[in-house]
Structure formats: C-alpha cells, structure tokens
Amino acid sequence: MEENFKMIAKTFFGFEEILAKELQLLGAQEVEKGVRMVSFKGDKGFMYKANLSLRTALKILKPIYSFRANNEKALYKGISGVNWSKFLNANQTFVIDATVHSDYFNHSEFVSQKCKDAIVDQFRERTGQRPSIDKVYPDLRINIHIGKDQVSVALDTSGNSLHQRGYRTATNIAPINEVLAAGILLLSGWEGQSHFLDPMCGSGTFLTEAAMIACNIPANINRREFAFEKWKDWDNELFETIVDSLMKKTKEFHFTIKGFDKAPSAVNKAKDNIRNANLEDYISVSEGNFFDSEKEVQGQLHMVFNPPYDERLDIQMEGFYKNIGDTLKQSYPGTNAWFITGNLDALKFVGLRPSRKIKLFNGSIEARLVKYEIYEGSKRTKFQNEESK
C-alpha cells in the first residue's frame, strides 16, 4: 500500500480557512493552516486527487528534504545530500524555483544557480552525464524555500499554477484569476443552492467557477497536464481511476446561472470559455448593462461580481459605485450581492451598509470582498414579519 507523505498547498492570503476545509472534505489527513499555505498528508493517489480537485490551491508541493545553511558552501553541501537520481535521469531536464527570506542569502537567482550546480555536479560525478535546465517544459520542477537559515527542498507536483484551469483561452481587460474567483465564491457561501448572477461578467470566470462548484466538477478537469505526469513513479492507471471516481460524484444543478456584460467582445469571450469548459447547458450569457437591469428570477438570488476600479479602467468612480448601490436597492430585492474591489474609497459611495467585509489581495492590490443583503421590501418590514410569525 502507498505510504502517506506530507504535502503543502499554496494559496492566496485570506483563503487558508477555505482551502483547509476543501482538503478535509477531500479526505486529507493532518491538515494544518499556515500563512498563504495549508499542509496535509496523503498518498500518491491523493496527490493526484488534490491537484485535480482543489479550487483554492495555487500549487501543491511535496517536501523531500530540509537542512540548515548560512552560507553558499553549506547550501551546496545540503543540496548534494539528496540522491537526485531517485527523481531525475541524467538525460532529463529540470528547473529550480527559489524563494528567499534570509539575511544569509539575498538573491533567489544566486540560490537557484548554486542548487543547480550541486545537482548537476552530482550527476556528472556519478554518470559522466548531466541533466540540463529547461525553464518552460522541465521534467522536474524543484522548489527551494529559505527562511533565515532553514532550507526546505520540495518537488512541485503541479507545474504551472493551478489557476490555469485549461478552459480560459480568451480574456478581457484585467481578468480575475480563477483561484481568486473560486475562493471568493466559496467565501460567499456559494454551493449551488439558488439562482446565480454575475452582472459584469467579463470573460466569464465567476460564471464558470460557479457552475463547477454547483455541479461538483473537479476544478482542474480541463487542464492539459500536471508536473507529476513526467515523474519516474507516474501511474497513469491510478490517475485515470481517480478521474473516473471524481466524475462519478458530479451532480445536476436545478437553478439558473446567468451573466451579462456591456461589451459585446466580453460576452463572446465568456461564451468561448464556457464552451471550452463544457458548461453551456448550465450558463447563459448576454449583452446588457447592470444599471438598466432588474431581477428576473423568483426567490433568492446569489450575485457575485468584480466591478472595475481605477487601477484598471478609466471610469468616474463616485457615480459608478453610487449606481451599483442604487441598482441593488431598487431592482434586486431578495439578493445577496457580493463584489470585490481594490478601490477602498469607492465603497463609501455605494450608499448601503455591507453586512460583511473580507480583506483579500487581487495580485498586489489590497482589496475588499463585501456583501450587501438586499431584502424583499424594507429591512424593517422583514424583521416585523419575522417577529409576528
């Protein structure tokens, strides 16, 4: 039987809690939250499953060795202490990603170079041949993390960041990262329990991620490849078994998922991406201006969107955000509306009091995810009705 080993799932600031929950639901063991990461244990099959399924992970690393080093000689010696032929052949390629938070080492490029020398020298001494570097399609991606004098060596199981789901070929201006979109949806409590609307849908990322959550479709089922597929211990049969078992757990969705956008080009891109994800049966997209719209469905509506803010597009902020508040208040009764913005001042102009505010980062921009609860009738009436029951 495959042995369990430790893994680390990297994520965005603010998503640690939901990533830990995802891992627990998936069956991970010894789940522990850190900063922008969650560690856990599982076997090789679980490593495949985690890469396929996790919506809020950016990367999954498999730690293989750690040691202390406070100079380049100790670093070289420590990396030489790993038997690299277990993971790599002399005719294969590799690349090193280094992250450094240390007074002893201040350049990640230098660290990468030193580690590369140690690996190459080990092969040359043992075989007379050496593996080469390939930064684009390496056979093995090695992750080196140095904090103070502690060096952690890990294998990157994912390859390209897991936000690259494989369905998005067309993007709009400033598209939202797929992992960020999925995390926002999960933070908003979206599980497919009502109608869903993104009234500024851009290239359709929220719509696609919302449908995948609602139908329990694995986040990375459309992805072309993972780094572990080039590993020496790659087990294609096990991988296919896990894909089949995950696909058997998908479910039907009995509400509507709808998006609209003012720009015809955005609507076309959204339709392309939704088609790539095989989700046309669940999502409809049309051209339309949120500020001229009104709620089209009976019952509760779950709304999530990413309005433009001044880092990205040239709009008149005060009027734009006031329009958001007015449209919600006047045209969307019975709606839980969530949106993310990097313009913290603009929130004042919405004119509604948010019931929740969550600090997130969109790239390097500090942002807020806010929730507005729009009641049927006035809020006072709602509470009076509840009290009289």
Secondary structure, DSSP 8 states (H G I E B T S, - for coil): ----EEEEEE--TT-HHHHHHHHHHHT-EEEEE-SSEEEEEE-HHHHHHHHHH-SS-SEEEEEEEEEE-SSHHHHHHHHHTS-GGGT--TTSEEEEEEEEE-SS---HHHHHHHHHHHHHHHHHHHHS---EE-SSS-SEEEEEEEETTEEEEEEESS-S-TT--S------SS---HHHHHHHHHHTT-SS-SEEEETT-TTSHHHHHHHHHHTT--TTTT-S--GGGGSTT--HHHHHHHHHHHHTT-----S-EEEEES-HHHHHHHHHHHHHTT-TTTEEEEE--GGG----SSS-EEEEE----TTT----HHHHHHHHHHHHHHH-SSEEEEEEES-TTGGGGG-S--SEEEEEEETTEEEEEEEEEE-SS-HHHHHHHHHH-
